[in-house]
């Protein structure tokens, strides 16, 4: 009888830990998406500033505004979305995380363009629907890769997240 009680206690604890980790992951993803939305606002606002107010060329304005959004997203993700992880990592790793974040965003941008073109030209999906699908796919891609490459959760960090 005792072994059944121990078995159920172990399963209960395992399920509780899994639920905490899953809810922490969902919470992180929601914060990541909110930060991404703020990046869209920064991108559009700085694009307007560069192109209309400063009269920079269209391509240069688009590139600069995208980089402004990437910087915004990196800083907020480092402070808010993954703050507990980045706090435990060395300060010297911040520049490395920023370079990796930029690279991941660049690959995401390429994926976004490919998905939009593929859906629009191959399947005649409305361009705005295609863009929404691409954003959803790239958001998942960016979140997963940044979680694995930039703000990795080690065993001790998972324990800290579960305690929160």
PyMOL commands that place a pseudoatom at each C-alpha (Angstrom):
pseudoatom trace, name=CA, resn=UNK, resi=1, chain=A, elem=C, hetatm=0, pos=[0.000, 0.000, 0.000]
pseudoatom trace, name=CA, resn=UNK, resi=2, chain=A, elem=C, hetatm=0, pos=[2.818, 2.441, 0.888]
pseudoatom trace, name=CA, resn=UNK, resi=3, chain=A, elem=C, hetatm=0, pos=[4.419, 1.983, -2.538]
pseudoatom trace, name=CA, resn=UNK, resi=4, chain=A, elem=C, hetatm=0, pos=[1.134, 3.039, -4.221]
pseudoatom trace, name=CA, resn=UNK, resi=5, chain=A, elem=C, hetatm=0, pos=[0.930, 6.142, -2.062]
pseudoatom trace, name=CA, resn=UNK, resi=6, chain=A, elem=C, hetatm=0, pos=[4.567, 6.977, -2.875]
pseudoatom trace, name=CA, resn=UNK, resi=7, chain=A, elem=C, hetatm=0, pos=[3.871, 6.357, -6.568]
pseudoatom trace, name=CA, resn=UNK, resi=8, chain=A, elem=C, hetatm=0, pos=[0.891, 8.763, -6.561]
pseudoatom trace, name=CA, resn=UNK, resi=9, chain=A, elem=C, hetatm=0, pos=[2.851, 11.374, -4.581]
pseudoatom trace, name=CA, resn=UNK, resi=10, chain=A, elem=C, hetatm=0, pos=[5.703, 11.191, -7.094]
pseudoatom trace, name=CA, resn=UNK, resi=11, chain=A, elem=C, hetatm=0, pos=[3.281, 11.511, -10.014]
pseudoatom trace, name=CA, resn=UNK, resi=12, chain=A, elem=C, hetatm=0, pos=[1.501, 14.415, -8.311]
pseudoatom trace, name=CA, resn=UNK, resi=13, chain=A, elem=C, hetatm=0, pos=[4.787, 16.232, -7.704]
pseudoatom trace, name=CA, resn=UNK, resi=14, chain=A, elem=C, hetatm=0, pos=[6.004, 15.505, -11.237]
pseudoatom trace, name=CA, resn=UNK, resi=15, chain=A, elem=C, hetatm=0, pos=[2.762, 16.834, -12.718]
pseudoatom trace, name=CA, resn=UNK, resi=16, chain=A, elem=C, hetatm=0, pos=[2.888, 19.929, -10.493]
pseudoatom trace, name=CA, resn=UNK, resi=17, chain=A, elem=C, hetatm=0, pos=[6.470, 20.707, -11.559]
pseudoatom trace, name=CA, resn=UNK, resi=18, chain=A, elem=C, hetatm=0, pos=[5.568, 20.136, -15.223]
pseudoatom trace, name=CA, resn=UNK, resi=19, chain=A, elem=C, hetatm=0, pos=[2.574, 22.458, -14.867]
pseudoatom trace, name=CA, resn=UNK, resi=20, chain=A, elem=C, hetatm=0, pos=[4.754, 25.160, -13.290]
pseudoatom trace, name=CA, resn=UNK, resi=21, chain=A, elem=C, hetatm=0, pos=[7.329, 24.867, -16.053]
pseudoatom trace, name=CA, resn=UNK, resi=22, chain=A, elem=C, hetatm=0, pos=[4.637, 24.878, -18.739]
pseudoatom trace, name=CA, resn=UNK, resi=23, chain=A, elem=C, hetatm=0, pos=[2.923, 27.938, -17.251]
pseudoatom trace, name=CA, resn=UNK, resi=24, chain=A, elem=C, hetatm=0, pos=[6.301, 29.688, -16.970]
pseudoatom trace, name=CA, resn=UNK, resi=25, chain=A, elem=C, hetatm=0, pos=[6.947, 28.920, -20.635]
pseudoatom trace, name=CA, resn=UNK, resi=26, chain=A, elem=C, hetatm=0, pos=[3.512, 30.221, -21.659]
pseudoatom trace, name=CA, resn=UNK, resi=27, chain=A, elem=C, hetatm=0, pos=[4.072, 33.336, -19.539]
pseudoatom trace, name=CA, resn=UNK, resi=28, chain=A, elem=C, hetatm=0, pos=[7.430, 33.902, -21.231]
pseudoatom trace, name=CA, resn=UNK, resi=29, chain=A, elem=C, hetatm=0, pos=[5.888, 33.451, -24.666]
pseudoatom trace, name=CA, resn=UNK, resi=30, chain=A, elem=C, hetatm=0, pos=[3.154, 35.998, -23.894]
pseudoatom trace, name=CA, resn=UNK, resi=31, chain=A, elem=C, hetatm=0, pos=[5.772, 38.493, -22.676]
pseudoatom trace, name=CA, resn=UNK, resi=32, chain=A, elem=C, hetatm=0, pos=[7.864, 37.757, -25.799]
pseudoatom trace, name=CA, resn=UNK, resi=33, chain=A, elem=C, hetatm=0, pos=[4.824, 38.505, -27.987]
pseudoatom trace, name=CA, resn=UNK, resi=34, chain=A, elem=C, hetatm=0, pos=[4.060, 41.752, -26.096]
pseudoatom trace, name=CA, resn=UNK, resi=35, chain=A, elem=C, hetatm=0, pos=[7.673, 42.841, -26.558]
pseudoatom trace, name=CA, resn=UNK, resi=36, chain=A, elem=C, hetatm=0, pos=[7.375, 41.970, -30.252]
pseudoatom trace, name=CA, resn=UNK, resi=37, chain=A, elem=C, hetatm=0, pos=[4.289, 44.157, -30.515]
pseudoatom trace, name=CA, resn=UNK, resi=38, chain=A, elem=C, hetatm=0, pos=[6.198, 47.037, -28.930]
pseudoatom trace, name=CA, resn=UNK, resi=39, chain=A, elem=C, hetatm=0, pos=[8.891, 46.398, -31.544]
pseudoatom trace, name=CA, resn=UNK, resi=40, chain=A, elem=C, hetatm=0, pos=[6.339, 46.883, -34.320]
pseudoatom trace, name=CA, resn=UNK, resi=41, chain=A, elem=C, hetatm=0, pos=[5.423, 50.265, -32.830]
pseudoatom trace, name=CA, resn=UNK, resi=42, chain=A, elem=C, hetatm=0, pos=[9.101, 51.259, -32.516]
pseudoatom trace, name=CA, resn=UNK, resi=43, chain=A, elem=C, hetatm=0, pos=[9.742, 50.064, -36.089]
pseudoatom trace, name=CA, resn=UNK, resi=44, chain=A, elem=C, hetatm=0, pos=[6.865, 52.058, -37.580]
pseudoatom trace, name=CA, resn=UNK, resi=45, chain=A, elem=C, hetatm=0, pos=[7.555, 55.151, -35.474]
pseudoatom trace, name=CA, resn=UNK, resi=46, chain=A, elem=C, hetatm=0, pos=[11.261, 55.259, -36.214]
pseudoatom trace, name=CA, resn=UNK, resi=47, chain=A, elem=C, hetatm=0, pos=[10.597, 54.500, -39.898]
pseudoatom trace, name=CA, resn=UNK, resi=48, chain=A, elem=C, hetatm=0, pos=[8.342, 57.552, -40.027]
pseudoatom trace, name=CA, resn=UNK, resi=49, chain=A, elem=C, hetatm=0, pos=[10.992, 59.624, -38.225]
pseudoatom trace, name=CA, resn=UNK, resi=50, chain=A, elem=C, hetatm=0, pos=[13.847, 58.500, -40.491]
pseudoatom trace, name=CA, resn=UNK, resi=51, chain=A, elem=C, hetatm=0, pos=[11.958, 58.656, -43.771]
pseudoatom trace, name=CA, resn=UNK, resi=52, chain=A, elem=C, hetatm=0, pos=[9.572, 61.595, -43.357]
pseudoatom trace, name=CA, resn=UNK, resi=53, chain=A, elem=C, hetatm=0, pos=[11.203, 63.813, -40.753]
pseudoatom trace, name=CA, resn=UNK, resi=54, chain=A, elem=C, hetatm=0, pos=[14.880, 63.231, -41.551]
pseudoatom trace, name=CA, resn=UNK, resi=55, chain=A, elem=C, hetatm=0, pos=[14.244, 62.593, -45.282]
pseudoatom trace, name=CA, resn=UNK, resi=56, chain=A, elem=C, hetatm=0, pos=[16.455, 59.495, -45.415]
pseudoatom trace, name=CA, resn=UNK, resi=57, chain=A, elem=C, hetatm=0, pos=[16.107, 57.087, -48.338]
pseudoatom trace, name=CA, resn=UNK, resi=58, chain=A, elem=C, hetatm=0, pos=[13.388, 54.449, -48.122]
pseudoatom trace, name=CA, resn=UNK, resi=59, chain=A, elem=C, hetatm=0, pos=[15.707, 51.438, -47.860]
pseudoatom trace, name=CA, resn=UNK, resi=60, chain=A, elem=C, hetatm=0, pos=[18.015, 53.094, -45.343]
pseudoatom trace, name=CA, resn=UNK, resi=61, chain=A, elem=C, hetatm=0, pos=[15.009, 54.195, -43.270]
pseudoatom trace, name=CA, resn=UNK, resi=62, chain=A, elem=C, hetatm=0, pos=[13.586, 50.666, -43.341]
pseudoatom trace, name=CA, resn=UNK, resi=63, chain=A, elem=C, hetatm=0, pos=[16.905, 49.117, -42.315]
pseudoatom trace, name=CA, resn=UNK, resi=64, chain=A, elem=C, hetatm=0, pos=[17.507, 51.618, -39.503]
pseudoatom trace, name=CA, resn=UNK, resi=65, chain=A, elem=C, hetatm=0, pos=[13.966, 51.324, -38.157]
pseudoatom trace, name=CA, resn=UNK, resi=66, chain=A, elem=C, hetatm=0, pos=[14.188, 47.530, -38.184]
pseudoatom trace, name=CA, resn=UNK, resi=67, chain=A, elem=C, hetatm=0, pos=[17.430, 47.687, -36.218]
pseudoatom trace, name=CA, resn=UNK, resi=68, chain=A, elem=C, hetatm=0, pos=[15.821, 50.105, -33.747]
pseudoatom trace, name=CA, resn=UNK, resi=69, chain=A, elem=C, hetatm=0, pos=[13.019, 47.576, -33.240]
pseudoatom trace, name=CA, resn=UNK, resi=70, chain=A, elem=C, hetatm=0, pos=[15.545, 44.762, -32.785]
pseudoatom trace, name=CA, resn=UNK, resi=71, chain=A, elem=C, hetatm=0, pos=[17.415, 46.785, -30.152]
pseudoatom trace, name=CA, resn=UNK, resi=72, chain=A, elem=C, hetatm=0, pos=[14.127, 47.587, -28.403]
pseudoatom trace, name=CA, resn=UNK, resi=73, chain=A, elem=C, hetatm=0, pos=[13.060, 43.945, -28.449]
pseudoatom trace, name=CA, resn=UNK, resi=74, chain=A, elem=C, hetatm=0, pos=[16.413, 42.692, -27.231]
pseudoatom trace, name=CA, resn=UNK, resi=75, chain=A, elem=C, hetatm=0, pos=[16.529, 45.087, -24.290]
pseudoatom trace, name=CA, resn=UNK, resi=76, chain=A, elem=C, hetatm=0, pos=[12.947, 44.368, -23.182]
pseudoatom trace, name=CA, resn=UNK, resi=77, chain=A, elem=C, hetatm=0, pos=[13.365, 40.617, -23.628]
pseudoatom trace, name=CA, resn=UNK, resi=78, chain=A, elem=C, hetatm=0, pos=[16.614, 40.714, -21.667]
pseudoatom trace, name=CA, resn=UNK, resi=79, chain=A, elem=C, hetatm=0, pos=[15.035, 42.745, -18.852]
pseudoatom trace, name=CA, resn=UNK, resi=80, chain=A, elem=C, hetatm=0, pos=[11.457, 41.463, -18.758]
pseudoatom trace, name=CA, resn=UNK, resi=81, chain=A, elem=C, hetatm=0, pos=[10.818, 38.273, -20.731]
pseudoatom trace, name=CA, resn=UNK, resi=82, chain=A, elem=C, hetatm=0, pos=[14.010, 36.478, -19.708]
pseudoatom trace, name=CA, resn=UNK, resi=83, chain=A, elem=C, hetatm=0, pos=[15.117, 38.795, -16.885]
pseudoatom trace, name=CA, resn=UNK, resi=84, chain=A, elem=C, hetatm=0, pos=[15.477, 36.000, -14.353]
pseudoatom trace, name=CA, resn=UNK, resi=85, chain=A, elem=C, hetatm=0, pos=[17.790, 34.104, -16.703]
pseudoatom trace, name=CA, resn=UNK, resi=86, chain=A, elem=C, hetatm=0, pos=[19.836, 37.093, -17.901]
pseudoatom trace, name=CA, resn=UNK, resi=87, chain=A, elem=C, hetatm=0, pos=[20.268, 38.195, -14.272]
pseudoatom trace, name=CA, resn=UNK, resi=88, chain=A, elem=C, hetatm=0, pos=[22.003, 34.887, -13.549]
pseudoatom trace, name=CA, resn=UNK, resi=89, chain=A, elem=C, hetatm=0, pos=[24.247, 35.113, -16.611]
pseudoatom trace, name=CA, resn=UNK, resi=90, chain=A, elem=C, hetatm=0, pos=[27.413, 37.172, -16.816]
pseudoatom trace, name=CA, resn=UNK, resi=91, chain=A, elem=C, hetatm=0, pos=[27.134, 40.769, -17.961]
pseudoatom trace, name=CA, resn=UNK, resi=92, chain=A, elem=C, hetatm=0, pos=[29.800, 40.068, -20.582]
pseudoatom trace, name=CA, resn=UNK, resi=93, chain=A, elem=C, hetatm=0, pos=[27.374, 37.661, -22.262]
pseudoatom trace, name=CA, resn=UNK, resi=94, chain=A, elem=C, hetatm=0, pos=[24.936, 40.491, -23.062]
pseudoatom trace, name=CA, resn=UNK, resi=95, chain=A, elem=C, hetatm=0, pos=[26.787, 41.544, -26.230]
pseudoatom trace, name=CA, resn=UNK, resi=96, chain=A, elem=C, hetatm=0, pos=[26.973, 37.922, -27.389]
pseudoatom trace, name=CA, resn=UNK, resi=97, chain=A, elem=C, hetatm=0, pos=[23.231, 37.534, -26.753]
pseudoatom trace, name=CA, resn=UNK, resi=98, chain=A, elem=C, hetatm=0, pos=[22.590, 40.739, -28.698]
pseudoatom trace, name=CA, resn=UNK, resi=99, chain=A, elem=C, hetatm=0, pos=[24.588, 39.530, -31.725]
pseudoatom trace, name=CA, resn=UNK, resi=100, chain=A, elem=C, hetatm=0, pos=[22.802, 36.153, -31.647]
pseudoatom trace, name=CA, resn=UNK, resi=101, chain=A, elem=C, hetatm=0, pos=[19.445, 37.904, -31.229]
pseudoatom trace, name=CA, resn=UNK, resi=102, chain=A, elem=C, hetatm=0, pos=[20.191, 40.059, -34.290]
pseudoatom trace, name=CA, resn=UNK, resi=103, chain=A, elem=C, hetatm=0, pos=[21.137, 36.984, -36.316]
pseudoatom trace, name=CA, resn=UNK, resi=104, chain=A, elem=C, hetatm=0, pos=[18.023, 35.078, -35.244]
pseudoatom trace, name=CA, resn=UNK, resi=105, chain=A, elem=C, hetatm=0, pos=[15.870, 38.091, -36.184]
pseudoatom trace, name=CA, resn=UNK, resi=106, chain=A, elem=C, hetatm=0, pos=[17.591, 38.296, -39.582]
pseudoatom trace, name=CA, resn=UNK, resi=107, chain=A, elem=C, hetatm=0, pos=[16.863, 34.634, -40.272]
pseudoatom trace, name=CA, resn=UNK, resi=108, chain=A, elem=C, hetatm=0, pos=[13.308, 35.221, -39.048]
pseudoatom trace, name=CA, resn=UNK, resi=109, chain=A, elem=C, hetatm=0, pos=[12.959, 38.142, -41.453]
pseudoatom trace, name=CA, resn=UNK, resi=110, chain=A, elem=C, hetatm=0, pos=[14.071, 35.917, -44.333]
pseudoatom trace, name=CA, resn=UNK, resi=111, chain=A, elem=C, hetatm=0, pos=[11.614, 33.189, -43.245]
pseudoatom trace, name=CA, resn=UNK, resi=112, chain=A, elem=C, hetatm=0, pos=[8.871, 35.791, -42.988]
pseudoatom trace, name=CA, resn=UNK, resi=113, chain=A, elem=C, hetatm=0, pos=[9.471, 36.959, -46.563]
pseudoatom trace, name=CA, resn=UNK, resi=114, chain=A, elem=C, hetatm=0, pos=[9.643, 33.400, -47.885]
pseudoatom trace, name=CA, resn=UNK, resi=115, chain=A, elem=C, hetatm=0, pos=[6.411, 32.361, -46.148]
pseudoatom trace, name=CA, resn=UNK, resi=116, chain=A, elem=C, hetatm=0, pos=[4.514, 35.429, -47.362]
pseudoatom trace, name=CA, resn=UNK, resi=117, chain=A, elem=C, hetatm=0, pos=[5.681, 34.934, -50.945]
pseudoatom trace, name=CA, resn=UNK, resi=118, chain=A, elem=C, hetatm=0, pos=[5.048, 31.181, -50.864]
pseudoatom trace, name=CA, resn=UNK, resi=119, chain=A, elem=C, hetatm=0, pos=[1.498, 31.532, -49.510]
pseudoatom trace, name=CA, resn=UNK, resi=120, chain=A, elem=C, hetatm=0, pos=[0.630, 34.476, -51.757]
pseudoatom trace, name=CA, resn=UNK, resi=121, chain=A, elem=C, hetatm=0, pos=[2.110, 33.262, -55.052]
pseudoatom trace, name=CA, resn=UNK, resi=122, chain=A, elem=C, hetatm=0, pos=[1.699, 29.490, -54.715]
pseudoatom trace, name=CA, resn=UNK, resi=123, chain=A, elem=C, hetatm=0, pos=[-1.651, 29.280, -52.914]
pseudoatom trace, name=CA, resn=UNK, resi=124, chain=A, elem=C, hetatm=0, pos=[-3.190, 32.711, -53.722]
pseudoatom trace, name=CA, resn=UNK, resi=125, chain=A, elem=C, hetatm=0, pos=[-3.696, 33.418, -49.998]
pseudoatom trace, name=CA, resn=UNK, resi=126, chain=A, elem=C, hetatm=0, pos=[-4.637, 37.026, -49.284]
pseudoatom trace, name=CA, resn=UNK, resi=127, chain=A, elem=C, hetatm=0, pos=[-1.406, 38.955, -48.670]
pseudoatom trace, name=CA, resn=UNK, resi=128, chain=A, elem=C, hetatm=0, pos=[-2.509, 40.131, -45.210]
pseudoatom trace, name=CA, resn=UNK, resi=129, chain=A, elem=C, hetatm=0, pos=[-3.524, 36.636, -44.140]
pseudoatom trace, name=CA, resn=UNK, resi=130, chain=A, elem=C, hetatm=0, pos=[-0.196, 35.380, -45.515]
pseudoatom trace, name=CA, resn=UNK, resi=131, chain=A, elem=C, hetatm=0, pos=[1.600, 38.063, -43.507]
pseudoatom trace, name=CA, resn=UNK, resi=132, chain=A, elem=C, hetatm=0, pos=[-0.267, 37.094, -40.306]
pseudoatom trace, name=CA, resn=UNK, resi=133, chain=A, elem=C, hetatm=0, pos=[0.603, 33.415, -40.823]
pseudoatom trace, name=CA, resn=UNK, resi=134, chain=A, elem=C, hetatm=0, pos=[4.224, 34.359, -41.436]
pseudoatom trace, name=CA, resn=UNK, resi=135, chain=A, elem=C, hetatm=0, pos=[4.322, 36.519, -38.305]
pseudoatom trace, name=CA, resn=UNK, resi=136, chain=A, elem=C, hetatm=0, pos=[2.887, 33.675, -36.219]
pseudoatom trace, name=CA, resn=UNK, resi=137, chain=A, elem=C, hetatm=0, pos=[5.413, 31.172, -37.618]
pseudoatom trace, name=CA, resn=UNK, resi=138, chain=A, elem=C, hetatm=0, pos=[8.371, 33.522, -37.207]
pseudoatom trace, name=CA, resn=UNK, resi=139, chain=A, elem=C, hetatm=0, pos=[7.310, 34.512, -33.690]
pseudoatom trace, name=CA, resn=UNK, resi=140, chain=A, elem=C, hetatm=0, pos=[7.353, 30.851, -32.669]
pseudoatom trace, name=CA, resn=UNK, resi=141, chain=A, elem=C, hetatm=0, pos=[10.694, 30.399, -34.443]
pseudoatom trace, name=CA, resn=UNK, resi=142, chain=A, elem=C, hetatm=0, pos=[12.256, 33.465, -32.792]
pseudoatom trace, name=CA, resn=UNK, resi=143, chain=A, elem=C, hetatm=0, pos=[10.950, 32.549, -29.341]
pseudoatom trace, name=CA, resn=UNK, resi=144, chain=A, elem=C, hetatm=0, pos=[12.128, 28.940, -29.503]
pseudoatom trace, name=CA, resn=UNK, resi=145, chain=A, elem=C, hetatm=0, pos=[15.573, 29.782, -30.892]
pseudoatom trace, name=CA, resn=UNK, resi=146, chain=A, elem=C, hetatm=0, pos=[16.156, 32.649, -28.465]
pseudoatom trace, name=CA, resn=UNK, resi=147, chain=A, elem=C, hetatm=0, pos=[15.051, 30.434, -25.594]
pseudoatom trace, name=CA, resn=UNK, resi=148, chain=A, elem=C, hetatm=0, pos=[17.586, 27.787, -26.675]
pseudoatom trace, name=CA, resn=UNK, resi=149, chain=A, elem=C, hetatm=0, pos=[20.473, 29.996, -27.820]
pseudoatom trace, name=CA, resn=UNK, resi=150, chain=A, elem=C, hetatm=0, pos=[20.288, 33.250, -25.851]
pseudoatom trace, name=CA, resn=UNK, resi=151, chain=A, elem=C, hetatm=0, pos=[18.421, 32.702, -22.644]
pseudoatom trace, name=CA, resn=UNK, resi=152, chain=A, elem=C, hetatm=0, pos=[18.937, 28.999, -22.000]
pseudoatom trace, name=CA, resn=UNK, resi=153, chain=A, elem=C, hetatm=0, pos=[17.328, 27.605, -18.899]
pseudoatom trace, name=CA, resn=UNK, resi=154, chain=A, elem=C, hetatm=0, pos=[19.756, 25.342, -17.097]
pseudoatom trace, name=CA, resn=UNK, resi=155, chain=A, elem=C, hetatm=0, pos=[18.656, 22.917, -14.383]
pseudoatom trace, name=CA, resn=UNK, resi=156, chain=A, elem=C, hetatm=0, pos=[19.311, 25.426, -11.596]
pseudoatom trace, name=CA, resn=UNK, resi=157, chain=A, elem=C, hetatm=0, pos=[17.558, 28.194, -13.528]
pseudoatom trace, name=CA, resn=UNK, resi=158, chain=A, elem=C, hetatm=0, pos=[14.485, 25.997, -14.010]
pseudoatom trace, name=CA, resn=UNK, resi=159, chain=A, elem=C, hetatm=0, pos=[14.410, 25.490, -10.252]
pseudoatom trace, name=CA, resn=UNK, resi=160, chain=A, elem=C, hetatm=0, pos=[14.439, 29.262, -9.775]
pseudoatom trace, name=CA, resn=UNK, resi=161, chain=A, elem=C, hetatm=0, pos=[11.621, 29.709, -12.324]
pseudoatom trace, name=CA, resn=UNK, resi=162, chain=A, elem=C, hetatm=0, pos=[9.548, 27.011, -10.592]
pseudoatom trace, name=CA, resn=UNK, resi=163, chain=A, elem=C, hetatm=0, pos=[10.049, 28.758, -7.240]
pseudoatom trace, name=CA, resn=UNK, resi=164, chain=A, elem=C, hetatm=0, pos=[8.734, 32.086, -8.593]
for i in range(1, 164): cmd.bond("trace and resi %d" % i, "trace and resi %d" % (i + 1))
show_as sticks, trace
zoom trace
